[in-house]
Structures are given as structure tokens and as C-alpha cells.
Amino acid sequence: MLEPSQPHQHDQRPLRVREVADFLDVHVATVYREIEAGRLHALRVGAGRGTLRIPRPSLDAYLLDAGTVPTADAA
């Protein structure tokens, strides 16, 4: 279950694209489009093409910009 980021939250690891897609109930391609459009900030991790990770504060900001407030009940 994903929860909004808190200053002292235990799990602050960046999220995988699949986790964000599942949380938002959208296809992974939608998440990639939002990243490509610059609406959702992601980090590239690793050499070469690497892999993308979305910091939790970036997901929170994306939801606030979209007019959706992140809640602890969302999963």
C-alpha cells in the first residue's frame, strides 16, 4: 500500500513505474507518457538506458497538481 510521504516515514525508497501505475490504476505507458511530458519527475538509475524510479515526493506533487490529494487510504 502506498502512502503519502511523511518527513519520518520509514520507507522513502523511490517507486517503480509499475507501482505508480498500479497506485493510479493506469497502464504503465500512461506513467511513461507523464514522465516524458515532464508532468511527473523520475530518476534514471543505472548505466546505459537504466531504469526509472519516481520519488514519493514527486508522486505527491503530481497528485496535488492534478487536483488529487494523496491519502493514506489509497492503495
N, C-alpha and C positions, 0 to 999 in steps of 0.2 A: 504494500500500500504506500503510495506517495503522499507526503505531507509537505506543507509549505516550509520553506527554510526558516529556521529559527537561529538566533545567534549561538545557542548552546546545543543545537540539535546534534545527536550522536553521528548520524550517517549523512555526511556532507559530500559524499562522492558524486561526481558528475554522472548524469543519466545517459544510458544508451538511447539511440534513436528509437529502437523498438519499445523501450519503456515509456518514452514520451508519447509515442503513437498509441500505445495501449491505454495510457492515462487519459489522453484526449479522445479516445475512441475514434481514431482516424487511421488511414493507411500510412505506412512508413514513407511512401512517396510524398504525402502531404507535408510531413515533417521536413523532409529534404527540401521541398519547394520553399517552405517558410525560412529555412536556413539560407538557401540560395538567394532569396529575395531580401535578406538582411533583417527580416522581422523577428527571427529567433537566433540568438547568439549561440554559437557552438565552438568548441575547441577541437583542433585536429591533433590527435595523439598518435605517435609512432612515425616510423620512417616511410618514405615513399608516399603513397596515397593515404596511408594511415587509416584511422578510424575517427569518427566524430563522437564527441561527448558534449552533453548540454549541462552546464552548471545549473544547479537548482535555483539560484537567484535569477538566472536568465529566463528560466521557465516561469517563475513568479512574475517577472516584469512583462513577459509576453502575455500572460493571462490578464494582468492589470491593464495593459494596452488594449487588449481585446474586449475589455469591459467585464471580464470574469474574475472574481476574486477567488484565489486559491483557498480551499478549505481542507481541514483535517479529515473530513468525511469522504472526500473524493478518493476514488481508488481506480 
